[in-house]
Amino acid sequence: MTDRPAPAPDRAPEPPQPQAQAQAQAQSQAQPQSQSQSQPPTPRRRGRPTRTQSAQGPATREVILDAARAQFSERGYEKASVRSIAKAAGVDSALVHHYFGTKEQVFAAAVEVAFAPAFQAPGAVEAGPPEELGERLTRFILGVWENPETRAPLLAIVRSAVNNETAAAVFRDLVTGQVLSRIARGLDLPDAELRAGLAAAQLVGTAMLRYVIKVEPLASVDLEQIVARVAPVVQGHLTADRTRTGRPGTADQAR
């Protein structure tokens, strides 16, 4: 009986060719690279504002000032911060520093904008006869407070100024330079600065009691009644005979 040939053993798998190995390696290296390219870009770090933010210019500046006045009114000068102002305005803190600088400088800018109508007082006072100076000044200053649109920013600034010395100093410097000094120069008297200060004290005190503290009946009485009573006093401070010592008739008795 003829023996059958033994079956051939199974063939072992051939080793991969060098070319196939090179292609597989190139694909594995390319995959992480493509994944890294699809990742979102790193967010921009805080710092100077972008060109787009800076280009918004006056609109952004006004938004920051509005937010600053609200923060100073609601939280006071001490508790308000550049960060809280920026958050209220919806901008980065760097943008507040870019436009204004420190918190003190932001407050000064807010005061200047809020008191812009009152800063026109010297010009309004100069237009008219000297004997009506007190009435013109009284009507102008109280008229600014009487208007709701101009009163709101004034209230915000005054509330901060009366509670903090730094805020009060900023407020005082602006009011002295923009209003009192200009009125004093128009009086042409040796004690003109004192006269302007006394007249301002009369008007600021009246405004505080009527519009801020709201003391009755001063808070609700008709404006014309206030003008009729306050204007002669302001006139006396500005133009009365400087030889008087303060008591009626003193100068006459000394003669």
Backbone as CSV, one residue per row, in Angstrom:
resi,resn,N_x,N_y,N_z,CA_x,CA_y,CA_z,C_x,C_y,C_z
1,MET,0.860,-1.181,0.000,0.000,0.000,0.000,0.891,1.223,0.000
2,THR,0.586,2.163,-0.905,1.470,3.327,-1.078,1.190,4.362,-0.009
3,ASP,2.267,4.852,0.641,2.099,5.885,1.687,1.741,7.232,1.069
4,ARG,0.739,7.918,1.728,0.381,9.259,1.270,1.398,10.273,1.773
5,PRO,1.644,11.309,0.912,2.587,12.339,1.394,2.000,13.135,2.563
6,ALA,2.834,13.493,3.488,2.389,14.249,4.693,1.930,15.634,4.281
7,PRO,0.810,16.135,4.926,0.302,17.495,4.564,1.341,18.577,4.900
8,ALA,1.384,19.580,4.069,2.350,20.680,4.269,1.976,21.492,5.504
9,PRO,2.941,21.844,6.302,2.630,22.635,7.532,2.103,24.025,7.161
10,ASP,1.258,24.591,8.127,0.713,25.940,7.901,1.841,26.939,7.776
11,ARG,1.649,27.882,6.845,2.687,28.890,6.622,2.569,30.010,7.665
12,ALA,3.673,30.407,8.181,3.702,31.514,9.165,3.435,32.829,8.455
13,PRO,2.745,33.814,9.126,2.453,35.105,8.477,3.748,35.833,8.133
14,GLU,3.724,36.427,6.969,4.909,37.142,6.507,5.073,38.444,7.312
15,PRO,6.277,38.776,7.619,6.513,40.036,8.366,6.125,41.229,7.516
16,PRO,5.644,42.298,8.136,5.212,43.472,7.360,6.381,44.070,6.601
17,GLN,6.071,44.552,5.466,7.083,45.163,4.627,7.514,46.517,5.227
18,PRO,8.716,46.905,4.994,9.196,48.198,5.537,8.371,49.369,5.070
19,GLN,7.855,49.325,3.861,7.063,50.449,3.343,5.756,50.602,4.112
20,ALA,5.098,49.462,4.426,3.843,49.515,5.184,4.073,50.047,6.585
21,GLN,5.218,49.653,7.197,5.528,50.151,8.536,5.710,51.675,8.534
22,ALA,6.347,52.165,7.509,6.590,53.606,7.413,5.286,54.380,7.273
23,GLN,4.343,53.830,6.479,3.056,54.505,6.293,2.254,54.528,7.600
24,ALA,2.262,53.380,8.334,1.515,53.334,9.598,2.082,54.317,10.611
25,GLN,3.418,54.410,10.645,4.053,55.335,11.577,3.733,56.784,11.234
26,ALA,3.701,57.123,9.957,3.393,58.490,9.535,1.970,58.872,9.893
27,GLN,1.019,57.878,9.751,-0.379,58.173,10.109,-0.536,58.412,11.604
28,SER,0.173,57.602,12.439,0.064,57.769,13.884,0.645,59.099,14.336
29,GLN,1.672,59.601,13.648,2.254,60.893,14.002,1.379,62.051,13.536
30,ALA,0.692,61.901,12.432,-0.137,62.977,11.884,-1.407,63.173,12.684
31,GLN,-1.900,62.067,13.360,-3.177,62.165,14.072,-3.128,63.156,15.231
32,PRO,-2.138,63.145,16.138,-2.113,64.154,17.224,-1.977,65.565,16.711
33,GLN,-1.250,65.710,15.583,-1.073,67.054,15.041,-2.398,67.637,14.595
34,SER,-3.233,66.824,13.924,-4.523,67.315,13.439,-5.450,67.615,14.603
35,GLN,-5.329,66.808,15.702,-6.162,67.064,16.867,-5.790,68.388,17.530
36,SER,-4.470,68.670,17.581,-4.058,69.924,18.200,-4.481,71.125,17.383
37,GLN,-4.566,70.942,16.052,-5.002,72.050,15.214,-6.479,72.359,15.389
38,SER,-7.265,71.355,15.771,-8.699,71.565,15.924,-9.068,72.179,17.265
39,GLN,-8.092,72.250,18.213,-8.397,72.819,19.521,-8.609,74.324,19.408
40,PRO,-9.504,74.900,20.246,-9.754,76.353,20.190,-8.528,77.126,20.613
41,PRO,-8.364,78.355,20.119,-7.197,79.157,20.481,-7.219,79.547,21.956
42,THR,-6.060,79.753,22.498,-5.933,80.151,23.903,-6.575,81.508,24.115
43,PRO,-7.434,81.648,25.125,-8.083,82.950,25.347,-7.062,84.035,25.604
44,ARG,-7.436,85.269,25.198,-6.547,86.418,25.332,-6.368,86.791,26.792
45,ARG,-5.133,87.043,27.165,-4.846,87.426,28.540,-5.303,88.853,28.801
46,ARG,-5.576,89.141,30.105,-5.971,90.484,30.475,-4.806,91.434,30.259
47,GLY,-5.129,92.681,29.965,-4.079,93.670,29.742,-4.643,94.856,29.009
48,ARG,-3.887,95.409,28.090,-4.341,96.559,27.341,-5.530,96.188,26.476
49,PRO,-6.472,97.105,26.249,-7.651,96.800,25.443,-7.281,96.526,23.995
50,THR,-8.126,95.731,23.349,-7.895,95.437,21.945,-8.172,96.657,21.099
51,ARG,-7.773,96.595,19.827,-8.034,97.716,18.933,-9.523,97.947,18.758
52,THR,-10.293,96.834,18.763,-11.745,96.974,18.611,-12.334,97.720,19.791
53,GLN,-11.882,97.362,21.021,-12.390,98.047,22.210,-12.004,99.518,22.211
54,SER,-10.739,99.808,21.879,-10.290,101.197,21.882,-10.988,102.012,20.816
55,ALA,-11.332,101.366,19.698,-11.964,102.098,18.599,-13.380,102.523,18.936
56,GLN,-13.980,101.901,19.973,-15.347,102.275,20.339,-15.393,103.686,20.916
57,GLY,-14.272,104.151,21.458,-14.067,105.539,21.829,-15.108,106.136,22.742
58,PRO,-15.703,107.273,22.321,-16.608,108.032,23.194,-17.764,107.218,23.745
59,ALA,-18.313,106.300,22.960,-19.448,105.509,23.440,-19.048,104.683,24.652
60,THR,-17.909,104.018,24.586,-17.438,103.213,25.712,-17.121,104.090,26.910
61,ARG,-16.531,105.237,26.672,-16.184,106.160,27.751,-17.436,106.613,28.499
62,GLU,-18.498,106.924,27.768,-19.742,107.365,28.394,-20.381,106.242,29.194
63,VAL,-20.308,105.021,28.676,-20.862,103.867,29.398,-20.134,103.686,30.727
64,ILE,-18.809,103.822,30.698,-18.024,103.687,31.928,-18.369,104.800,32.918
65,LEU,-18.520,106.028,32.428,-18.859,107.142,33.320,-20.236,106.965,33.945
66,ASP,-21.198,106.500,33.168,-22.537,106.242,33.715,-22.468,105.181,34.809
67,ALA,-21.707,104.118,34.544,-21.558,103.059,35.541,-20.831,103.576,36.782
68,ALA,-19.841,104.443,36.588,-19.092,104.993,37.718,-19.992,105.840,38.608
69,ARG,-20.806,106.699,38.010,-21.712,107.536,38.814,-22.675,106.661,39.613
70,ALA,-23.180,105.606,38.988,-24.098,104.709,39.697,-23.390,103.996,40.848
71,GLN,-22.166,103.550,40.616,-21.417,102.852,41.661,-21.079,103.786,42.827
72,PHE,-20.650,104.992,42.513,-20.319,105.945,43.573,-21.568,106.326,44.373
73,SER,-22.706,106.395,43.712,-23.947,106.742,44.390,-24.436,105.600,45.272
74,GLU,-24.398,104.383,44.754,-24.955,103.231,45.468,-24.018,102.712,46.558
75,ARG,-22.710,102.675,46.272,-21.761,102.045,47.185,-20.885,103.040,47.932
76,GLY,-20.888,104.307,47.488,-19.994,105.284,48.097,-18.604,105.193,47.495
77,TYR,-17.805,106.234,47.743,-16.477,106.282,47.129,-15.583,105.157,47.629
78,GLU,-15.604,104.874,48.927,-14.693,103.886,49.495,-14.970,102.476,48.984
79,LYS,-16.237,102.086,48.879,-16.572,100.715,48.496,-16.580,100.517,46.981
80,ALA,-16.758,101.573,46.235,-16.686,101.444,44.775,-15.241,101.192,44.364
81,SER,-15.054,100.408,43.311,-13.707,100.084,42.841,-13.691,100.095,41.323
82,VAL,-12.495,100.124,40.768,-12.366,100.062,39.305,-12.969,98.770,38.787
83,ARG,-12.784,97.680,39.535,-13.330,96.391,39.109,-14.860,96.406,39.095
84,SER,-15.466,96.991,40.158,-16.931,97.021,40.201,-17.494,97.948,39.128
85,ILE,-16.788,99.042,38.848,-17.221,99.949,37.781,-17.151,99.248,36.430
86,ALA,-16.044,98.526,36.206,-15.890,97.799,34.941,-16.964,96.731,34.786
87,LYS,-17.263,96.028,35.866,-18.297,94.987,35.810,-19.655,95.587,35.496
88,ALA,-19.979,96.722,36.136,-21.263,97.379,35.878,-21.353,97.897,34.446
89,ALA,-20.213,98.301,33.893,-20.195,98.820,32.520,-20.091,97.712,31.482
90,GLY,-19.799,96.490,31.924,-19.672,95.374,30.986,-18.380,95.405,30.193
91,VAL,-17.312,95.934,30.808,-16.018,96.007,30.131,-14.950,95.429,31.048
92,ASP,-13.745,95.278,30.506,-12.613,94.813,31.287,-12.053,95.961,32.129
93,SER,-11.503,95.625,33.292,-10.917,96.650,34.159,-9.814,97.428,33.449
94,ALA,-9.093,96.745,32.551,-8.013,97.410,31.823,-8.540,98.561,30.976
95,LEU,-9.777,98.445,30.528,-10.350,99.507,29.703,-10.657,100.746,30.541
96,VAL,-11.042,100.544,31.789,-11.266,101.682,32.691,-9.948,102.409,32.938
97,HIS,-8.894,101.632,33.202,-7.575,102.246,33.401,-7.103,102.941,32.116
98,HIS,-7.426,102.368,30.990,-6.995,102.935,29.712,-7.587,104.323,29.492
99,TYR,-8.861,104.496,29.809,-9.540,105.772,29.564,-9.319,106.790,30.682
100,PHE,-9.224,106.321,31.947,-9.242,107.258,33.069,-8.040,107.149,34.004
101,GLY,-7.544,105.965,34.248,-6.450,105.789,35.199,-6.951,105.207,36.505
102,THR,-6.680,105.892,37.619,-7.042,105.402,38.944,-8.510,105.674,39.261
103,LYS,-8.964,105.132,40.397,-10.346,105.373,40.835,-10.571,106.852,41.093
104,GLU,-9.573,107.525,41.667,-9.694,108.962,41.922,-9.888,109.738,40.621
105,GLN,-9.190,109.329,39.578,-9.325,110.003,38.290,-10.678,109.709,37.648
106,VAL,-11.190,108.501,37.865,-12.534,108.171,37.377,-13.562,109.069,38.069
107,PHE,-13.395,109.244,39.390,-14.322,110.081,40.145,-14.258,111.530,39.671
108,ALA,-13.049,112.022,39.428,-12.894,113.406,38.947,-13.596,113.588,37.609
109,ALA,-13.471,112.613,36.731,-14.141,112.702,35.428,-15.654,112.660,35.599
110,ALA,-16.126,111.839,36.531,-17.564,111.764,36.783,-18.097,113.077,37.351
111,VAL,-17.327,113.707,38.245,-17.728,115.001,38.810,-17.803,116.059,37.712
112,GLU,-16.789,116.064,36.862,-16.727,117.081,35.812,-17.924,116.984,34.873
113,VAL,-18.317,115.763,34.538,-19.470,115.579,33.656,-20.767,115.930,34.383
114,ALA,-20.885,115.475,35.638,-22.118,115.719,36.393,-22.346,117.202,36.647
115,PHE,-21.260,117.956,36.892,-21.377,119.367,37.222,-21.186,120.280,36.017
116,ALA,-21.139,119.706,34.834,-20.958,120.525,33.630,-21.993,121.645,33.523
117,PRO,-23.294,121.390,33.799,-24.257,122.508,33.745,-23.957,123.612,34.759
118,ALA,-23.560,123.224,35.984,-23.263,124.223,37.014,-22.007,125.018,36.686
119,PHE,-21.098,124.422,35.926,-19.866,125.125,35.565,-20.138,126.302,34.628
120,GLN,-21.342,126.355,34.080,-21.700,127.478,33.211,-22.214,128.675,34.003
121,ALA,-22.286,128.551,35.324,-22.822,129.627,36.160,-22.091,130.951,35.996
122,PRO,-20.750,130.986,35.981,-20.084,132.291,35.847,-20.490,133.053,34.591
123,GLY,-20.622,132.360,33.483,-21.042,133.024,32.253,-22.452,133.569,32.347
124,ALA,-23.334,132.794,32.983,-24.720,133.254,33.126,-24.817,134.447,34.075
125,VAL,-23.971,134.465,35.083,-23.994,135.541,36.065,-23.515,136.860,35.468
126,GLU,-22.535,136.797,34.590,-21.952,138.013,34.022,-22.915,138.774,33.118
127,ALA,-23.893,138.076,32.571,-24.801,138.724,31.607,-25.938,139.422,32.337
128,GLY,-25.754,140.681,32.683,-26.819,141.438,33.336,-26.268,142.483,34.280
129,PRO,-27.144,143.354,34.811,-26.705,144.418,35.719,-26.231,143.860,37.061
130,PRO,-25.283,144.526,37.722,-24.732,144.034,39.000,-25.777,143.895,40.097
131,GLU,-26.782,144.775,40.095,-27.776,144.719,41.173,-28.680,143.491,41.089
132,GLU,-28.636,142.759,39.979,-29.425,141.532,39.835,-28.547,140.277,39.861
133,LEU,-27.298,140.439,40.257,-26.342,139.335,40.254,-26.798,138.187,41.151
134,GLY,-27.254,138.509,42.360,-27.683,137.482,43.300,-28.847,136.664,42.778
135,GLU,-29.808,137.336,42.171,-30.963,136.607,41.639,-30.569,135.712,40.462
136,ARG,-29.705,136.203,39.587,-29.293,135.392,38.437,-28.553,134.136,38.889
137,LEU,-27.647,134.313,39.847,-26.890,133.157,40.325,-27.789,132.165,41.050
138,THR,-28.698,132.680,41.869,-29.615,131.802,42.608,-30.503,131.019,41.660
139,ARG,-31.073,131.684,40.681,-31.940,131.001,39.718,-31.174,129.952,38.915
140,PHE,-29.948,130.285,38.547,-29.181,129.357,37.722,-28.833,128.085,38.503
141,ILE,-28.255,128.247,39.692,-27.814,127.087,40.469,-28.998,126.223,40.905
142,LEU,-30.032,126.847,41.449,-31.197,126.062,41.880,-31.941,125.482,40.689
143,GLY,-31.866,126.162,39.539,-32.489,125.616,38.334,-31.832,124.328,37.874
144,VAL,-30.505,124.242,38.036,-29.797,123.001,37.700,-30.268,121.868,38.601
145,TRP,-30.438,122.158,39.889,-30.914,121.137,40.825,-32.389,120.810,40.600
146,GLU,-33.159,121.773,40.134,-34.597,121.562,39.954,-34.883,120.619,38.787
147,ASN,-34.015,120.600,37.788,-34.208,119.753,36.602,-33.847,118.302,36.936
148,PRO,-34.791,117.347,36.809,-34.497,115.948,37.164,-33.330,115.364,36.387
149,GLU,-33.154,115.762,35.118,-32.086,115.195,34.302,-30.702,115.620,34.791
150,THR,-30.567,116.847,35.248,-29.276,117.309,35.752,-29.119,117.050,37.252
151,ARG,-30.232,116.849,37.954,-30.160,116.603,39.393,-29.628,115.207,39.711
152,ALA,-30.003,114.196,38.937,-29.623,112.813,39.239,-28.109,112.614,39.321
153,PRO,-27.336,113.039,38.323,-25.876,112.873,38.458,-25.276,113.712,39.569
154,LEU,-25.858,114.878,39.851,-25.367,115.703,40.953,-25.530,114.981,42.286
155,LEU,-26.679,114.374,42.488,-26.935,113.649,43.732,-25.938,112.512,43.919
156,ALA,-25.645,111.802,42.838,-24.715,110.672,42.914,-23.341,111.122,43.380
157,ILE,-22.881,112.247,42.865,-21.550,112.726,43.211,-21.517,113.325,44.615
158,VAL,-22.535,114.097,44.968,-22.561,114.753,46.274,-22.591,113.719,47.394
159,ARG,-23.337,112.645,47.220,-23.420,111.614,48.257,-22.067,110.977,48.526
160,SER,-21.257,110.839,47.490,-19.909,110.299,47.696,-18.996,111.331,48.337
161,ALA,-19.122,112.589,47.908,-18.217,113.633,48.380,-18.391,113.921,49.867
162,VAL,-19.602,113.788,50.386,-19.831,114.132,51.797,-19.387,113.019,52.743
163,ASN,-19.044,111.839,52.209,-18.688,110.706,53.064,-17.222,110.292,52.964
164,ASN,-16.451,110.949,52.109,-15.061,110.538,51.940,-14.191,111.756,51.665
165,GLU,-13.067,111.862,52.356,-12.216,113.040,52.227,-11.563,113.129,50.854
166,THR,-11.151,111.987,50.295,-10.545,112.008,48.964,-11.544,112.498,47.923
167,ALA,-12.762,111.960,47.997,-13.798,112.392,47.065,-14.146,113.860,47.283
168,ALA,-14.165,114.285,48.557,-14.477,115.687,48.858,-13.403,116.618,48.299
169,ALA,-12.138,116.193,48.365,-11.048,117.019,47.840,-11.158,117.185,46.330
170,VAL,-11.475,116.090,45.637,-11.651,116.164,44.182,-12.805,117.099,43.843
171,PHE,-13.913,116.920,44.558,-15.099,117.748,44.341,-14.795,119.218,44.614
172,ARG,-14.102,119.479,45.712,-13.789,120.855,46.120,-12.885,121.549,45.095
173,ASP,-11.878,120.839,44.612,-10.945,121.438,43.647,-11.652,121.825,42.353
174,LEU,-12.533,120.955,41.891,-13.237,121.246,40.640,-14.205,122.416,40.807
175,VAL,-14.972,122.406,41.894,-15.951,123.477,42.109,-15.241,124.815,42.321
176,THR,-14.148,124.786,43.082,-13.407,126.032,43.331,-12.819,126.588,42.042
177,GLY,-12.205,125.701,41.252,-11.561,126.161,40.034,-12.518,126.551,38.928
178,GLN,-13.607,125.797,38.797,-14.516,125.998,37.676,-15.614,127.022,37.959
179,VAL,-15.978,127.216,39.226,-17.112,128.092,39.536,-16.688,129.281,40.411
180,LEU,-16.229,128.994,41.625,-15.996,130.069,42.589,-14.916,131.048,42.135
181,SER,-13.804,130.529,41.651,-12.720,131.419,41.223,-13.144,132.312,40.064
182,ARG,-13.925,131.756,39.161,-14.369,132.547,38.012,-15.366,133.629,38.439
183,ILE,-16.249,133.303,39.374,-17.176,134.311,39.884,-16.417,135.395,40.641
184,ALA,-15.422,134.991,41.442,-14.642,135.960,42.220,-13.905,136.934,41.308
185,ARG,-13.377,136.443,40.195,-12.660,137.331,39.279,-13.584,138.392,38.689
186,GLY,-14.855,138.057,38.547,-15.804,139.011,37.992,-16.259,140.073,38.973
187,LEU,-16.001,139.868,40.275,-16.446,140.842,41.283,-15.516,142.047,41.388
188,ASP,-14.248,141.859,41.133,-13.269,142.948,41.186,-13.276,143.625,42.557
189,LEU,-13.181,142.810,43.616,-13.130,143.309,44.989,-11.988,142.608,45.728
190,PRO,-11.403,143.251,46.729,-10.283,142.633,47.441,-10.637,141.306,48.108
191,ASP,-11.846,141.188,48.643,-12.273,139.961,49.320,-13.223,139.152,48.441
192,ALA,-12.984,139.158,47.135,-13.904,138.526,46.190,-14.033,137.020,46.414
193,GLU,-12.936,136.351,46.760,-12.997,134.898,46.949,-13.860,134.540,48.154
194,LEU,-13.739,135.319,49.221,-14.578,135.083,50.394,-16.043,135.312,50.045
195,ARG,-16.328,136.362,49.314,-17.702,136.664,48.916,-18.285,135.530,48.074
196,ALA,-17.511,135.055,47.105,-17.990,133.963,46.252,-18.226,132.704,47.074
197,GLY,-17.342,132.445,48.042,-17.508,131.270,48.891,-18.749,131.346,49.760
198,LEU,-19.025,132.523,50.318,-20.229,132.693,51.143,-21.503,132.545,50.311
199,ALA,-21.474,133.098,49.113,-22.642,132.956,48.241,-22.863,131.494,47.881
200,ALA,-21.761,130.776,47.594,-21.874,129.351,47.267,-22.380,128.554,48.462
201,ALA,-21.915,128.907,49.663,-22.379,128.207,50.865,-23.886,128.368,51.041
202,GLN,-24.394,129.568,50.772,-25.827,129.818,50.883,-26.599,128.933,49.906
203,LEU,-26.102,128.838,48.671,-26.815,128.090,47.631,-26.661,126.583,47.808
204,VAL,-25.453,126.130,48.154,-25.229,124.694,48.349,-26.022,124.197,49.555
205,GLY,-26.030,124.999,50.625,-26.819,124.608,51.791,-28.300,124.498,51.477
206,THR,-28.798,125.454,50.721,-30.214,125.403,50.317,-30.494,124.176,49.458
207,ALA,-29.600,123.900,48.517,-29.785,122.746,47.630,-29.734,121.432,48.411
208,MET,-28.811,121.326,49.360,-28.694,120.102,50.159,-29.963,119.846,50.965
209,LEU,-30.483,120.891,51.616,-31.678,120.719,52.444,-32.917,120.438,51.603
210,ARG,-32.989,121.032,50.418,-34.182,120.871,49.585,-34.158,119.571,48.776
211,TYR,-33.018,119.229,48.175,-32.978,118.132,47.209,-32.326,116.857,47.731
212,VAL,-31.455,116.963,48.736,-30.769,115.773,49.246,-31.403,115.294,50.548
213,ILE,-31.419,116.180,51.578,-31.998,115.801,52.864,-33.522,115.925,52.838
214,LYS,-34.026,116.811,52.011,-35.471,117.009,51.805,-36.187,117.422,53.086
215,VAL,-35.702,118.508,53.657,-36.320,119.057,54.874,-37.564,119.846,54.480
216,GLU,-38.666,119.559,55.138,-39.919,120.285,54.888,-40.019,121.511,55.795
217,PRO,-40.659,122.582,55.332,-41.373,122.725,54.056,-40.478,123.141,52.882
218,LEU,-39.162,123.252,53.143,-38.247,123.692,52.091,-38.280,122.761,50.886
219,ALA,-38.467,121.473,51.112,-38.404,120.504,50.021,-39.577,120.621,49.054
220,SER,-40.721,121.097,49.528,-41.907,121.111,48.673,-42.419,122.506,48.328
221,VAL,-41.836,123.545,48.919,-42.309,124.897,48.634,-41.973,125.275,47.196
222,ASP,-42.736,126.194,46.632,-42.498,126.623,45.254,-41.125,127.284,45.131
223,LEU,-40.460,127.020,44.015,-39.107,127.529,43.805,-39.058,129.053,43.850
224,GLU,-40.091,129.712,43.366,-40.090,131.166,43.341,-40.005,131.759,44.749
225,GLN,-40.622,131.087,45.707,-40.533,131.568,47.084,-39.110,131.472,47.613
226,ILE,-38.418,130.409,47.246,-37.032,130.243,47.685,-36.150,131.311,47.050
227,VAL,-36.324,131.527,45.755,-35.520,132.534,45.054,-35.746,133.912,45.666
228,ALA,-37.001,134.217,45.986,-37.322,135.540,46.543,-36.627,135.781,47.878
229,ARG,-36.422,134.713,48.663,-35.809,134.875,49.976,-34.281,134.705,49.957
230,VAL,-33.789,133.830,49.088,-32.357,133.522,49.080,-31.570,134.522,48.238
231,ALA,-32.145,134.960,47.121,-31.412,135.839,46.200,-30.888,137.114,46.869
232,PRO,-31.679,137.819,47.713,-31.136,139.019,48.367,-29.938,138.718,49.268
233,VAL,-29.944,137.554,49.913,-28.814,137.179,50.768,-27.572,136.945,49.919
234,VAL,-27.731,136.228,48.796,-26.612,135.982,47.882,-26.099,137.308,47.321
235,GLN,-27.030,138.203,46.982,-26.639,139.517,46.482,-25.804,140.267,47.535
236,GLY,-26.214,140.168,48.777,-25.470,140.831,49.845,-24.054,140.293,49.977
237,HIS,-23.906,138.987,49.880,-22.573,138.393,49.954,-21.681,138.880,48.811
238,LEU,-22.267,139.052,47.634,-21.462,139.362,46.450,-21.140,140.843,46.295
239,THR,-22.084,141.712,46.647,-21.892,143.130,46.298,-22.099,144.106,47.439
240,ALA,-22.474,143.661,48.656,-22.743,144.593,49.757,-21.493,145.378,50.121
241,ASP,-21.691,146.557,50.747,-20.581,147.420,51.146,-19.628,146.651,52.053
242,ARG,-18.395,146.509,51.637,-17.442,145.694,52.383,-16.977,146.352,53.674
243,THR,-17.394,147.622,53.943,-17.016,148.265,55.204,-17.854,147.774,56.364
244,ARG,-18.965,147.066,56.051,-19.819,146.574,57.128,-19.174,145.375,57.805
245,THR,-19.428,145.209,59.069,-18.828,144.119,59.843,-19.747,142.924,59.972
246,GLY,-20.978,143.056,59.532,-21.882,141.916,59.594,-23.189,142.244,60.253
247,ARG,-23.235,143.247,61.166,-24.497,143.612,61.809,-25.097,144.813,61.094
248,PRO,-26.394,144.775,60.779,-27.028,145.906,60.078,-26.845,147.185,60.849
249,GLY,-26.427,148.246,60.129,-26.288,149.561,60.736,-24.974,149.810,61.412
250,THR,-24.084,148.822,61.471,-22.814,149.022,62.163,-21.990,150.102,61.507
251,ALA,-21.942,150.059,60.167,-21.133,151.043,59.453,-21.685,152.460,59.665
252,ASP,-23.015,152.578,59.703,-23.617,153.899,59.888,-23.343,154.431,61.301
253,GLN,-23.389,153.562,62.309,-23.186,154.003,63.690,-21.754,154.447,63.915
254,ALA,-20.830,153.867,63.127,-19.412,154.205,63.322,-19.078,155.576,62.789
255,ARG,-19.956,156.156,61.965,-19.656,157.452,61.380,-19.880,158.578,62.390
